[in-house]
Amino acid sequence: MPRPRLSAYTAPPAAVVAALDALRERHQVAEAFPAAALAEAEAACRDWRTGGPERFVARGHGDGLPVRDARDLPLVTIDPPGSQDLDQALLLQRSGPQDADGGYRLLYAIASPTTFITPGGALDTELRRRGETVYAPDRACPLHPESLSHSVASLLPGADRPSYLWSIGLDAAGAVTSAHVERALVRSRARLSYAQVQDAVDGASCLPAPVPQDLPELLSEVGRLREQQEVLRGGVSLSVPEQEVRRVPVGGADGAEAAYRLAYRAALPVERWNAQVSLLTGMCAARIMVQAGVGVLRTMAPAEPDDHRRLRRVARALGVDWPEDLPYAGLVRRLDPAVSAHLAFMDQAAGLFRGAGYLAFGPGCGPTPTARQEAVHSAIAARYAHVTAPLRRLVDRYGEEVCVAACAGAPVPGWVLDALPCLPGAMAQAGRRSRAVERGAVSAVEALVLAGHIGEVFDGVLLCGHEGRGEVMLTEPAVVAAVRVEDGTQDPAAPGMPVGEAVRVRLVEADVASARTSFTLVR
């Protein structure tokens, strides 16, 4: 009998932190904020704590746009446990009795870091340099100083906070009937975790008293309806289990000692539904910007015909039933990641849409996208904009400012127009840096947890293979790595060989310095 592996495959914290520090240095991830930027943030915090909410309601940002006092709304946040940078708070309601066809109303508050930032100041300059928060297993390097993102700009429960408040109407089928955004002062009632809300949906527990008790039911209804709307649009959401680096206790009477391990994590239904709310808001924002003739969209080029033909060949090779008259988006919803052949197909399908970017338009940028294909996000199958995570992503606050001005019939602020031409490039650079760190972190931990296990044999699924080389997903630990055939064995991509099937592989390399791990196929 093979010995249990669960507790064996962990990495010591010191080694992980050293590898991640090297990764951050290599990709020039900014950590400490310049003194001038910190001073501006701290001054803004002090100002908010000494009568800021009242001044915000009375004067807003000094641009003449009204501010709604919406502190009476029982909004709640839903995030991973322990989150402090809370960007969104929601309230779902059924439409009033005057709507004979039924329907829903979404009230969605988005954090407003703009309230605390002086355009052109030291903090603003530093934010444009960073672009987005960079996450790693040991810590995050935030976009904003934590005195903002974990405090006065975060939608923490029981605190008065500035926000962009969206009001979106949906009909009984989940289609949009109206959308509007305005500045508002809000006060979240509770900070909930995905697991808490999922338990309430499943009937395993109740949510705390300040939370509207119909939230689980309404989020489930609206989330499912929006997923059906996604099907009608031809949009695609792949539910592939993600690799996750976890910090786990390994000893000590008080559990203070810890190590890092890898695990696969599948999204809860509540997470999917919550994501649909964010997508809905981004699509409404894109529509408002296009109508206003100014803004910045998130785009993704459509898949090439050759890519679709390649994916159909992969489906045939894996034995995945894909009728000729079934669109790709319809097939994806039939797949079960618990089936190894489906998992392998989903891994290949994840590369169908590539080349996500940003398209700025308006004065100094270019014409308004009307029927241009490049203005569409092909995986979403609609025009879309990033506006729901301004504490973690630079571009969002610019999009929100455009939408607020457009809904109020006011001019877009000059500092927003001045920044638009440079935003796509700044966000592209920030995205490359963030992705490199996230990928590098997983690769480094993979090598660390497997160091010392050279020669051991593992179970997994062969995801792909070509000319004797491929990629394998291990069952335990949660590693996805290169695999090659051993001398004298058959190519894993050859007809009848086990691409998409369970395989056994032998670890031949776990190089911590290069963060490289590889296996050979065992027959």
N, C-alpha and C positions, 0 to 999 in steps of 0.2 A: 504493500500500500504506500503511495506517495505521502510524504509528511505534509502537514498543514502549512500553507504558505502565508496566510493572512497576516500574521504578526511579524513574519520574517522580512517582508518587503517594505521597509520604511527607511527614510533617510534622516541622518542626524541634523538637528537645526543649524548648527554652526556651519556645516558643509553646504547646506541649502542657501543660507544667507550669503555666504562667501560667493557662491556661484551666481546668485541673483545680483549681488553688488557689482560683480564683474560685467554682467549682462547690462545693467543700467549704465555703467560707465562706457561700455562699448557703443551703446546707442545714444549717448549724450542725453540721458533723461534728466531733466531739471528737478532738483529736490528742494534745496533751501531757496526761499524767496529773497529777492533783493530787499535791503532794509527800507528803502523808500516805498516799495510796494506794500510791505507789511505795515508800515506806518499809516499809509492811506486806509488799509483794511481795518486796522484797529481804531482809527479815528471814526470811520463809518459805523463801526460797531457801537462805540460810545455814544455817537449821535442818535442811533436808533434806540438805545436803551434809556435815553433821556428825552422822551416825548416823540420819538420817531414815528410810531404808528399814527398818532393824531395828526402830525404834520403831513404824513403821506396821504391820509384821507382828505385833508384840506387842500393840499397843493400838488399831490402826485410827484411827477418829476419836473415840475415847473414848466411844462410844455402846454398847459391849458387843457389837457385831456382829463376827463372826470375819473374819479376813483370810487368804486363801489365798496361800501362797508358790508362785507359778506361774512362777518364773523358768526352770524346766526346759522350758517349752513353746517350740518353735521358731517363734515368731510373726514376721511380717514386715509392713511397711507398704507400701502401694501408693498413690502420689500423683503429681501433676505434678512434673517435675524442679525441684530447688531448694527444694521445700517444707520449711519448718521447723516449722510448727504441725501436728504429726502427731497426729490424733485417734484413728485406728483402726489396729489391728494384728490380723491374722487367721491362723488355722491351720485348714485343712480336712483331714478324715480320713474314711476309709471306716468304716462301722460294723463292729463286731467280728464274728467268725464265728458268734457266737450268734444274730445277726439273719439268719435264713434268707432274708428278702426283700431283703437288701441295704439300702442307705441311707447316710447321711452324718452327720457330726458337725461343726458349726461352733463353733470357739472364737474369740471376737471380743472383743478388749480395747479398751475405750474410755477415753480419757484422763480423769483425775480431778482437774480443777483445784480441786474442792471441798476437797481435802486441804490446799490452801495458802491458803484464804480463811476469814477469821473472820466469821461471820454478824453483820451489823449494823455491821461496821467500815467504815473509809474506803474500802477497796478494794471491798468488797461494794456499797457505795452507788454508787460510780462505775460498776461493771459494770451495775447496774440502770439507770443513766442511759444507757449506751451501747447495750446490747441485743445488738448483733452487730458483727462485723468489717465495715468498709466497704472494699471493694476498688475500686481505680482503676488504670489502666495504669502509672502511675509508682510508686505505693506503696500499701500498705494501712494503714488506721487501725485497729489491732487492738482487739478486745474486752478482752483482758488485756495487761498489760505484757509485753514480749518476754522479760523475765527469767523469766517463767512460761511463756508460750505457745511460745517458741522454745528453752526450756531445760528446767527441772526438771519441768514438767507435760507436755511433749511426749514422745511415744513414740519418742524417738531411738534408733538402734541401739546396742546394747552398754551401755545405761544402765538402772539399776533405776528403775522408775516405778510410781506408784500407778495403779490402773485399776479400772474396772468390767468384770469378765470375764463375758461371756455364753457359755453352753453351750447350743446349739440342736441338737436332733435332727431329722433329716429322713428320710422314708421313700424308697424307690427312685424315687418319682415327684416328689420334692422338696417334699412336703407336711410341715408341722410335726408332729412327734410329741411334742416336749417343749421347754421353754425355762426357763432359770434364769439369774440374774445374782447375782454376789457381788463383794465387794471383793477385790482381788488385787494382789500385787506381781508385775510382769512385766518381762521384758527382751527387747526386740525384737532379732532376729538381723540384719536387713538393711532398708535403705531402698531400695525398688524404685520405678521409674517405670512408668507404664502401657505405654510403648513397650517397655521391657525385657521385661515379662511377655507382651506381645503377640508379640514376636519369639520368645519361648520357646514360646508356643502354636503359632505358625506353623512351628516347627522351624528357625528361622533362627539361633538361639543357645541357649545354656544359661544358667541362672541361677547366681549364685555359690554356692560350696560350702555355706555355712551354711544356705541356703534348702532346704526340702524339695523334692526334685526332682519330686514329683508335684503340686506346686501348680498349674502351668499346666493340667494335665489335669483336676484336680478343680475348679478355678475355672470352667473351660469347661463341665464337666458340670453342676455345681450352678447356674451362671448360666443355662444353657439351660433346665434344669428349672424354675427359678423364673420364667423368662419364660413357660413353658408354664402354670404355675400362674396367672400374671397373666392369660393368655388365658381360662382357666377362670373366673376371678373376674369377667371383664369389665373389667379395668383397661387403661389406655392409657399407653403411653410413646411420645411423638413424637420421631423421630430427625431433627430438622430441623437442617441446618448452622447453626452459631452464628457471629455476627460476633465477631471477636477482634481486639483491639488488640495489636500486637506491637512490641517495641523491637528494631530491627535495626541492625547496623553499616552505615555509609554511607561510611566513609573513614578515613584515618589509617593509618599503618604498623602500629600495634598493634591496630587495630580499636576504639580507645577511643571514637571519635566514633560517635554513634548518632542514629537518627531513629525516628519511629513510623509504622507502616503498618497497614492493615486487611486482614484475611484471613478467609476462611470456614474453619471447622474442623468436621469431622464426628467424632463420638465413635467411638473404637475399640471393637470388641466387648468387650475386657477392661474398659473403662470401664462399659459397660452391665452386665456381669456383677457388677462390684464394686458398682455402684449397687443391684443386686438384693439383695446381701448386706445393705446398709444398710437398704433397704426392709423386708426380712425381719425385721431386728432391731426396727425401728420398729413393725411390726405386732405382734410378740410383746410389746413393751413396752406397747402400747395394751391388749392383752388382759389383761395382768397388772394394769394400773391400773384397768381397768373392774371386774375381779373384786375388787380391793381397795377399790373405792368411793371412790378419791381419785386425782387426777392431772390432767394437762393433755394434750389431744389436738390434733393438727393436723387441721383439717377443711376441706372444700371442698364447696360446695353442688352438687347435681346440675344438669345442664343442663336448661333449660326445653324443653318440647315444641316451642315456636316456634323455638328455636335449632337443634334437630335438623332441622326442616322447612327452615329457611333453608340449612343445610349441604347438604341433599339437592339444593336448587335450585342451589347453587354447583357441586356435583358434576356435575349435568346440563349446566350451562353450560360447564364445562371439559372435558366428555367423559370424566369419570372414571366407570368402570363400578362402580355400587354397587347390587347386587341388593337387592330389597325385603326378602328374608329374611336378609340379612347384617347383623349388628350393627355399629355404628360401630367398636367395638374390633377387630373382625375386618377391617374395611376398612383401617384404619390400617396394619395389618401387611403389607398387600399393596402399599403405596405405595413408590415409589422416588424419593427427592429428586433424582436425576439427570434425571428426566423433568420438564420444565418445568411441565406441567399439574398433576402430582402435587405439585410444590413449592408452586405457588400454592394448591392445595387445603389442604395442610398448614399453610400460613401462616394461612388462614382458620380451620382446625380448632383452631389453638392458642388461639383465644378462646372455644372452646365451654364450657370449665370456668372459672368466674371466682369470685372472692370467697373465696380461701383465708384462713383465720383460725385462732384457737386457742379451745378450749373447756375451761375449768377447771371441775372438779367436786370435791365433797368439803366438809368443814366450812368454812362461810363463803362457799362458791361457788355451790352448787346441787346438785341431785340427780344421782346416777350415771346416765350415759346408758345406757339399756337398749336399747330398740328405736327410739330417736329418730333420724331420718334425718340431722339436723344433726351427729350424732356421727361420721359417715362421711366419709372423704376420697374424693370421687366419682371422681377420676382414677385413684386406686389401687384403688378398689372394695373398700375394707376400712377398718376403724378403724386409725388410724395415729398415731404420736407421734414427735416429734423428740427423739432421744436419742443420736445418733451423732456429733455435732460440738460438744461442750461447750467446746472452745477458741475456737470462732468464733461460737457462738450461746448466749445466756444461758439459754433455757428448757431446754436439754438436761440440764444438771446437776440441775435440779429433778426432771425425769422419771426420771433415773437413781436419784436418792435414794429416790423413791417405790418404784421397782421393787426395789431392794436390800432395803429394809425389808419389802416385801410377801413377797419370796421367803424372807426370814429369819424371817417370822412376828413381826416387831417393829413397834412404832408408827412412823409417819412422823415425822421430826424436826419439832419445833415451828417452826423457822425456815422450813422448806419450806411447811408449812401456812399460815403467816402471809403468805408471798409469793404463793401461788397466785392469790388474787383479782385481783391487779394484773398478773399476767404477760401475759394476752391483750392488754391495752391497751399495755403496754410493748413487747411484741414487734411489735404492729401499727405503732406509731410508728417503731420501729427499722427494720422492713421497708420502710416508705414511704421513709425517708431513704436506705437502701441502694440501693433500686431507682432512686430519682431520680438518685443519683450515677452508678450504672452506666449508665443510659440516657443521661444528660447527657454522660458521658465519651465514649461512642461517637458521639453527635451532634456534639460539639465536634471530635473527630478527623476525622469525615467532612468537616466544613466546612474544616478546616485542610488536609487532604490534597488537596482540590479547589480551594482558593483559587488563583487564577491560571489556572484552566482554563475560565473562562466561555466559552461558545460551542462547546466541544468536544462531539463526539457519542460516545455510549457504547452498548455492547451490554448487554442485560439481559433480564429476564423480568418481564412485567406481572403483579403478584400480585393486584391487585384494581382495580376501577374503578367509579365511580358518578357520573353527572351531570358528566362531563368531568374528574373528578379521581380519582386512584388512587395506587397505591404500586408502585414498581419496585425490583427487586433487580438491581444491576449485576453483570456478570461480573467485571470488574476496573476499579477497585478494589472491595473488598468493602463496598459502600455500599447501604443500603436507605433510600429517600427518597421524598418526594412527587413526583408527576408530574401534569401537566395537559395537555389537548390544546391544540395551537397553534390560533390563529384560523383558522377555515375548515376545520378537520378534524373528523372524526366522533368522537363520544363513545366512549372505549375500552370502556365497559360496554354499548354497544349490541349487539344480536344480531349474531353473526358477526364481531365485532371481537376483538382479540387478548388478552383477559384469559387468563392462563395460557400465553401464547405468547412466543416470542422477539421483542423489539422493539428499536428504536433510539431513544435519547432524547438531548436536547441540554441541557447544564447551563446554567441561567439564573440560579441564585442559589447562592452559597456564602458566607453571612454568618457570619463567625467570632464576632462579638460576641453574636449571638443563637443561635449553634449551629444555624442553619437552612440546609438544602440542598434545592433543588428543580430539577425538570427539566420539559421539555415533550416530548411525544411527536412523533417525526419520522415522516413518511409518505414 
